[in-house]
Amino acid sequence: MAEELEFAYLYARVCGSFSKMQLGDAARELMQSSTGIIALWKKLFNEEPPNLPEAKLVFEAERRVIARSIESFLRLAKPFSESSNLIHALISKYEISVIKSMLFRLRSGEPKPEETSYSSRIIDQALAEWPRIDDMFHKTPYEWLSVQSLENLAVAENRLDQQYYLSLWNAAHEINEQKVGTILDLIRWEIIYQNVVWAFRIRRYYGMTKQDAAGMFVELKNVDTTSLALQTFQYDIEKIDSFERWPLKQLLAGQTGPALDVPVLEIRTQENLFAMVRRNLHLHPFSYTPIYCYFKLLEYETSLLLAVLESVRLGVTPEEKAKVMWVPGGKTV
């Protein structure tokens, strides 16, 4: 009975937090705003911005958005110690994002970043040992990164993504079967969609074949996560009509030309995954499913806010945003 009350409390907290997120109409209003960083800072944080140059202020806003998201997640999820490994695995996504940025800077010969959008023990070590990549990630889960990794960043980033999803899957498997809810199924579908997107990316941007793609998808033992991605190689990405027999052809909705537009496909996958998260949050309240769903909802919100800040940095107009940006909880702007 006590455990059911704890889960009910968790579910209620998630629902309450969800209602306050900048998603749906609130997100759409924010996306359509053409105001500068000072006005945007006030909207995001309900306070006057610090006295910083515009570029520095945008970076500080990005860092603060990420920190606020992680803090909100930990505040709600930490009391549920049984899911601690899952919590750590989820948050590692921010760490991996910073590492990807570091790899790009290393390959480009850029200096060490003065600050990063997310900090951890591993990130601090990497900064301290910059630019000696072998020392930067020595005795960490990423110690396989080397000078050779910089020669093909696409492969290195792909391996980082695989590492993230395998860690997440294993952490979810540690949770009691009666309490895990539909977390495993949600992760499985996210992996399937990520594999599909990756298949289209490597075909469109790198001209790779099915044989080239061997080993580049996230695979789970005794769970099929690759067949739908591998099937895409049977069809012509220059002819949308050729995908008529593909089981996930609904992901091709919104395509406007005869050839496949990968960014439009990515929006469709985001919409589908978001719908799954929202539905499962409410269908499985008496489990740890709301913890996973809460992280995903925060992640969608954070991604949107970072996109808005990036659009300010680049001077993107509301009309241009409407063509490429996705609003969680709604359609494209």
SULRA-V868265 format. One record per backbone hydrogen bond with DSSP energy under -1.0 kcal/mol. CO is the residue of the C=O (numbers start at 1). NH is the residue of the N-H. If there is no record, write none. Layout:
# SULRA-V868265
co: [CO/CO]
nh: [NH/NH]
This chain:
# SULRA-V868265
co: [1/2/3/4/5/6/7/8/9/10/11/12/13/14/15/18/21/23/24/25/26/27/28/36/37/38/39/40/41/42/50/53/54/55/56/57/58/59/60/61/62/63/64/65/66/67/68/69/70/71/72/73/74/77/79/80/81/83/84/85/86/87/88/90/91/92/93/94/95/96/97/98/99/100/101/102/103/104/105/120/121/122/123/124/125/129/131/132/133/137/140/142/147/148/152/153/154/155/156/157/158/159/160/161/162/163/164/165/166/167/168/169/172/176/176/179/180/182/183/184/185/186/187/188/189/190/191/192/193/194/195/196/197/198/199/200/201/202/209/211/213/220/226/227/230/231/232/236/237/239/240/241/243/246/248/249/250/252/258/261/262/263/264/265/266/267/268/269/270/271/272/273/274/275/276/277/278/279/280/288/288/289/290/291/292/293/294/295/296/297/298/299/300/301/302/303/304/305/306/307/308/309/310/311/317/318/321/325/327/328]
nh: [5/6/7/8/9/10/11/12/13/14/15/16/17/18/19/21/23/26/28/29/30/31/32/40/41/42/43/44/45/46/52/57/58/59/60/61/62/63/64/65/66/67/68/69/70/71/72/73/74/75/76/77/78/80/81/83/84/87/88/89/90/91/92/93/94/96/97/98/99/100/101/102/103/104/105/106/107/108/110/124/125/126/127/128/129/132/133/136/137/140/143/145/150/151/156/157/158/159/160/161/162/163/164/165/166/167/168/169/170/171/172/173/175/179/180/288/183/186/187/188/189/190/191/192/193/194/195/196/197/198/199/200/201/202/203/204/205/208/213/214/216/223/230/231/233/234/235/239/260/242/243/244/246/249/251/252/253/255/240/265/266/267/268/269/270/271/272/273/274/275/276/277/278/279/280/281/282/283/284/291/292/293/294/295/296/297/298/299/300/301/302/303/304/305/306/307/308/309/310/311/312/313/314/316/321/322/325/333/330/24]
